[in-house]
Amino acid sequence: MRGLFRSRPSSSWLKELPRLILIFLFVLTAADKAIHFDGFVNALGTFQLLPRGSERFTAIFIITAEFAIALGLLPGRWRRPACLAAVLLLAASTALYLVAPSKPVCGAWFTLTVNTGQPLHIFQNLIFIGLAAMTWLDAPRPPATPDTSSGSYPSRHSAAPPNPTTEDLSAHQIFLKVEGKGGQ
């Protein structure tokens, strides 16, 4: 499968739409959490799943991951890893909503979804996971790498031409030749 929308030339803007939505989502959610950092740290504490004192580190990690995902979705080379990271982050937060205490907790849009119900968050995350999967399917594939596992390393993979006098000698024989203590 070459891509979800690649068969239709008139839909080039349509194939970029899931990626643009995800970039918008991750930039705004990370910015929202960074602006309201202390509130986000307190909201992480309401999950009661993290060790005490680790909320601030976790908040920094989540904000950084969201910004990194948004940046990774921009160039073609990093799109697939960014989509994978987005799916992992969204799946982890969905799992968190499922195991968290029943009281309402914050969602991706921190200031908009604080104290709202969990079913909305789960539904949102499933939609965003779908968008990430669509983006992953349409992302450029990395070029195939050549197999470098065969052959001798120095003579076939270095830029220098092989040395015919030492090419077939063992390390001990080369050492003796350099020291001047013996030839072949």
Secondary structure, DSSP 4 states (H G I P E B T S, - for coil): ---SSTT-GGGHHHHHHHHHHHHHHHHHHHHHHHHTHHHHHHHHHHT--SPTT-HHHHHHHHHHHHHHHHHHTSSSTTHHHHHHHHHHHHHHHHHHHHHS-SS-B--SSHHHHTTB-HHHHHHHHHHHHHHHHHHHHHSPPPPPPP--SSS-HHHHHSSSPP-TTTTT--HHHHHHHHHTS---
